[in-house]
Protein backbone atom coordinates (compact mmCIF):
# COMPACT_ATOMS: atom_id res chain seq x y z
CA UNK A 1 0.00 0.00 0.00
CA UNK A 2 1.37 3.45 -0.97
CA UNK A 3 1.11 6.72 0.81
CA UNK A 4 -2.21 8.55 0.57
CA UNK A 5 -2.54 11.04 -2.27
CA UNK A 6 -2.97 14.64 -1.26
CA UNK A 7 -4.50 17.10 -3.67
CA UNK A 8 -2.89 20.37 -2.73
CA UNK A 9 -2.38 23.50 -4.74
CA UNK A 10 -0.42 26.58 -3.87
CA UNK A 11 2.31 26.90 -1.25
CA UNK A 12 1.92 23.38 0.13
CA UNK A 13 2.20 21.66 -3.26
CA UNK A 14 5.84 20.80 -3.93
CA UNK A 15 5.12 20.24 -7.65
CA UNK A 16 3.99 23.79 -8.40
CA UNK A 17 6.19 26.81 -8.94
CA UNK A 18 4.72 28.61 -5.91
CA UNK A 19 5.29 25.57 -3.71
CA UNK A 20 8.90 25.30 -4.84
CA UNK A 21 9.49 28.99 -4.11
CA UNK A 22 7.99 28.48 -0.64
CA UNK A 23 10.21 25.43 0.02
CA UNK A 24 13.28 26.89 -1.67
CA UNK A 25 13.70 23.97 -4.07
CA UNK A 26 14.16 23.73 -7.82
CA UNK A 27 12.85 21.39 -10.50
CA UNK A 28 10.96 21.25 -13.80
CA UNK A 29 8.38 23.84 -12.81
CA UNK A 30 11.07 26.09 -11.29
CA UNK A 31 14.39 25.79 -13.08
CA UNK A 32 17.48 27.11 -11.33
CA UNK A 33 18.62 29.24 -14.29
CA UNK A 34 15.90 30.18 -16.80
CA UNK A 35 18.44 31.61 -19.28
CA UNK A 36 20.31 28.29 -19.36
CA UNK A 37 17.05 26.42 -19.98
CA UNK A 38 16.15 28.73 -22.90
CA UNK A 39 19.59 28.19 -24.41
CA UNK A 40 19.21 24.42 -24.14
CA UNK A 41 15.75 24.52 -25.78
CA UNK A 42 17.06 26.63 -28.66
CA UNK A 43 19.93 24.20 -29.21
CA UNK A 44 17.53 21.24 -29.28
CA UNK A 45 15.27 23.04 -31.78
CA UNK A 46 18.19 23.49 -34.19
CA UNK A 47 18.72 19.74 -34.53
Buried (B, 14 or more C-beta within 10 A) or exposed (E): EEEEEEEEEEEEBEEBEBBBEBEEEEEEBBBEEEEEEEEEEEEEEEE
